[in-house]
Amino acid sequence: MEKARRQMTERLKAVDMIIELRDCRIPEASTNPMLNMMAQGKPRLIVLAKTDMADPVQTEKWVKELRRDNQSCLAVDLMRDNSAGKKIIREALELMKPKREKQKARGINPRAVRAMACGIPNVGKSTMINRIAGKNTVKAADKPGVTKSLTWIHADPQLELLDTPGVLWPKFDDEKTGSLLAALGSINDDILDRKMIAMDAIHIIQDLYPGKLEEIYEAPDVNPNGMLKGIAAKRNLVSDKGEPDTKRAAELFLNELRKGRLGRLTLEHVQNKDSEDHDE
């Protein structure tokens, strides 16, 4: 990861802009704060993916929130929208238009825009690149850590992409960020306490969408551990001792959350942000 960070910092010198892919359900937690330090003032296009699983009202708010000077934002469904790649190309070129117009005014014929494609593990970056290129140029998988090196891809006559490995930063600023990333599968499950991750996610959903989980699992309005017992009862998950198997219930809950089976949920809402966070 440290090697990838050094490589990205070096390669940023060779690109005109950054295309950063984030998870639409956690637009803040799925950004890499190290990118702000490495970006060197480059124009940035933030692409919010997995819109089919996110709250559409919150998605619209986040797109507006993340648009500012030298930064644009676009929400797309990379899996189902065949035109998603063209939309990203169009938005990227629009973001670079002022610079390219200045070049033309000086008699310079602008070359293809060079963009670095980056994002945290398991956010769908390889899928995004394949959409932009219109073909399967890079390997995609539903697990973190597939892209291992930096690769140039001629995605479009007007846009060249530098693919980079998904990078997580060494230390989270707060526990909630790590919990959100873990809940949606951006951190390797093998190193985590899944029950604790599930309870954290349940607590967040209960706060943001009161009654939602209680309705889905036909469970009373209880604390997260009680909700896991309710899920176990609903799905007939019983331990060897004949008690509700909350560990298996946690794994089932996380699986259903990640696959969007609990409905369209956004686990970070715009109104929950401090206004001072708006400035980078």
C-alpha positions in Angstrom: 0.0 0.0 0.0 2.9 2.4 0.8 4.5 1.4 -2.5 1.3 2.2 -4.3 1.0 5.6 -2.6 4.5 6.5 -3.7 3.8 5.4 -7.2 0.6 7.3 -7.3 2.3 10.5 -6.1 5.0 10.1 -8.8 2.5 9.4 -11.6 0.3 12.3 -10.6 2.9 14.5 -12.2 2.1 13.0 -15.5 -1.7 13.4 -15.4 -4.0 16.4 -16.1 -6.8 15.3 -13.7 -8.1 12.7 -11.3 -11.2 10.5 -11.7 -12.0 9.3 -8.2 -14.6 6.5 -7.8 -16.5 6.4 -4.5 -19.3 4.3 -3.2 -22.6 6.2 -3.5 -23.8 4.8 -0.1 -20.8 6.2 1.8 -19.5 9.2 -0.3 -17.3 10.6 2.5 -16.0 7.3 4.0 -15.0 6.0 0.6 -12.7 8.8 -0.3 -9.0 8.6 0.5 -7.9 11.7 2.5 -4.4 11.1 1.4 -5.6 11.9 -2.2 -6.1 15.5 -1.1 -2.4 15.8 -0.2 -1.3 14.0 -3.3 -3.6 15.7 -5.8 -1.5 18.8 -6.1 -4.5 21.0 -7.1 -5.5 18.8 -10.1 -9.1 19.0 -11.4 -11.1 16.1 -9.9 -14.1 14.3 -11.1 -15.8 12.3 -8.4 -17.9 9.4 -9.7 -20.4 8.0 -7.3 -21.0 4.3 -8.1 -23.6 1.7 -7.0 -26.4 4.2 -7.3 -28.9 1.3 -7.7 -28.3 0.5 -4.0 -28.2 4.0 -2.6 -31.0 6.3 -1.5 -31.8 8.4 -4.6 -32.7 11.5 -2.6 -29.4 11.4 -0.8 -27.5 10.7 -4.0 -28.9 13.9 -5.6 -27.9 15.9 -2.5 -24.4 14.5 -2.5 -23.9 15.3 -6.2 -24.7 18.9 -5.4 -22.6 18.9 -2.3 -19.5 17.6 -4.0 -19.6 20.0 -7.0 -17.3 23.0 -6.5 -14.5 24.9 -8.2 -12.1 22.6 -10.0 -14.2 19.6 -8.9 -17.3 17.9 -10.5 -19.4 15.0 -9.4 -21.4 12.4 -11.3 -23.6 9.6 -10.1 -23.8 6.5 -12.3 -25.0 2.9 -12.3 -21.9 1.2 -13.7 -23.5 -2.3 -13.8 -26.7 -1.5 -15.7 -26.2 1.8 -17.5 -24.4 1.1 -20.8 -23.9 4.8 -21.4 -22.2 5.3 -18.0 -18.7 5.4 -19.7 -19.7 8.0 -22.2 -21.2 10.1 -19.4 -18.0 10.0 -17.4 -15.9 10.9 -20.5 -18.2 13.8 -21.3 -18.0 15.1 -17.7 -14.2 14.7 -17.5 -13.7 16.7 -20.8 -16.1 19.4 -19.6 -14.1 19.7 -16.4 -10.9 20.1 -18.5 -12.5 22.5 -21.0 -11.1 25.7 -19.6 -7.5 24.5 -19.7 -8.0 23.1 -23.2 -9.5 26.3 -24.5 -6.5 28.3 -23.1 -4.2 25.9 -25.0 -6.2 26.4 -28.2 -6.1 30.2 -27.8 -2.3 29.9 -27.6 -2.2 27.9 -30.9 -1.6 24.6 -29.1 -3.6 21.6 -30.3 -4.6 19.8 -27.1 -3.5 16.2 -26.7 -5.8 13.6 -25.1 -6.6 14.3 -21.5 -4.6 12.1 -19.1 -6.6 11.1 -16.1 -5.7 9.0 -13.1 -8.4 6.6 -12.1 -8.4 5.9 -8.4 -10.6 4.6 -5.6 -10.6 2.5 -2.5 -10.6 -1.3 -2.8 -13.8 -3.1 -4.0 -15.5 0.2 -5.1 -15.8 -0.9 -8.7 -12.9 0.9 -10.4 -12.1 -1.8 -12.9 -15.7 -1.9 -13.9 -15.7 1.9 -14.4 -12.6 1.7 -16.6 -14.1 -1.1 -18.7 -17.3 1.1 -19.2 -15.2 4.1 -20.2 -13.1 2.0 -22.6 -16.2 0.2 -24.0 -14.6 -3.2 -23.5 -13.0 -5.4 -20.8 -9.6 -3.9 -20.6 -8.9 -4.7 -17.0 -9.9 -7.6 -14.7 -12.9 -6.9 -12.4 -13.9 -8.9 -9.3 -16.2 -8.5 -6.3 -13.4 -8.4 -3.8 -10.7 -5.9 -2.9 -7.2 -5.9 -4.2 -7.5 -7.2 -7.8 -5.5 -4.4 -9.4 -1.9 -4.8 -8.4 0.0 -2.3 -10.5 -0.2 1.0 -12.4 -1.4 0.7 -16.0 -2.1 3.1 -18.9 -5.3 2.5 -20.8 -6.3 4.3 -24.0 -9.9 4.5 -23.1 -11.0 7.0 -25.7 -9.4 9.2 -28.4 -9.8 12.2 -26.1 -9.1 10.4 -22.8 -6.3 8.2 -21.5 -6.6 6.6 -18.1 -3.9 5.6 -15.6 -5.3 2.7 -13.6 -4.1 2.4 -10.1 -4.5 -0.2 -7.3 -7.2 0.5 -4.7 -5.5 2.1 -1.8 -6.7 2.4 1.8 -4.9 4.9 4.0 -2.8 3.7 7.0 -5.0 5.2 9.7 -8.7 6.2 9.9 -9.5 9.6 11.4 -12.5 8.1 13.2 -13.8 4.6 14.0 -17.0 5.3 12.0 -15.1 5.6 8.7 -13.5 2.2 9.3 -16.8 0.7 10.4 -18.6 1.9 7.2 -15.9 0.7 4.9 -16.0 -2.7 6.7 -19.8 -2.9 6.5 -19.8 -2.6 2.8 -16.8 -4.9 2.1 -13.9 -2.5 1.4 -11.8 -4.1 4.2 -10.9 -7.8 4.2 -13.5 -9.6 6.3 -11.0 -12.1 7.5 -9.3 -9.6 9.8 -12.5 -8.2 11.4 -15.1 -9.1 14.0 -18.1 -9.3 11.7 -20.6 -9.3 14.6 -19.3 -5.9 15.8 -19.3 -4.5 12.2 -22.9 -5.7 11.7 -24.0 -4.1 15.0 -22.3 -0.8 14.1 -24.1 -0.9 10.7 -27.5 -1.7 12.3 -27.0 1.2 14.7 -26.4 3.6 11.8 -29.3 2.3 9.8 -31.6 2.5 12.8 -30.6 6.2 13.2 -31.0 7.2 9.6 -34.0 5.0 8.6 -36.0 4.4 11.8 -38.2 1.3 11.6 -36.6 0.0 8.3 -34.8 -3.0 9.7 -37.6 -3.7 12.2 -40.0 -4.0 9.2 -37.7 -6.1 7.1 -36.9 -8.6 9.8 -40.2 -8.4 11.7 -38.2 -7.6 14.8 -39.1 -5.2 17.7 -37.4 -1.8 18.0 -34.4 -3.0 19.9 -30.6 -2.4 20.3 -28.3 -3.8 17.6 -27.6 -7.0 19.5 -31.3 -7.5 20.0 -31.8 -6.9 16.3 -29.3 -9.7 15.5 -31.3 -12.0 17.8 -34.4 -11.0 15.9 -32.7 -11.7 12.5 -31.6 -15.1 13.8 -35.2 -15.9 14.9 -36.6 -14.7 11.6 -34.2 -16.8 9.5 -34.2 -19.8 11.8 -30.5 -19.5 12.7 -30.0 -21.5 15.9 -26.7 -22.4 17.6 -25.8 -25.8 18.9 -27.1 -24.7 22.3 -30.5 -24.0 20.8 -30.1 -20.2 21.2 -30.3 -17.6 18.4 -27.1 -17.7 16.4 -26.2 -14.0 16.3 -22.8 -14.7 14.6 -24.5 -16.3 11.6 -27.2 -13.6 11.7 -24.5 -10.9 11.5 -22.9 -12.6 8.4 -26.3 -12.9 6.8 -27.2 -9.2 7.6 -23.8 -8.0 6.1 -24.3 -10.1 3.0 -27.8 -8.7 2.4 -26.7 -5.1 3.1 -23.8 -5.4 0.6 -26.0 -6.9 -2.1 -28.7 -4.2 -1.7 -31.3 -6.6 -0.4 -32.3 -4.3 2.4 -33.5 -1.6 -0.1 -31.8 1.6 -1.3 -29.8 2.8 1.7 -27.2 5.6 2.0 -25.3 5.3 5.3 -23.9 8.9 5.2 -26.4 11.7 4.8 -25.4 15.2 3.7 -27.1 16.9 6.6 -25.0 14.9 9.0 -21.8 16.6 7.8 -20.3 19.7 9.6 -20.4 22.7 7.3 -16.7 23.2 7.9 -15.9 19.9 6.2 -17.0 21.4 2.9 -13.7 23.2 2.5 -10.8 20.9 1.6 
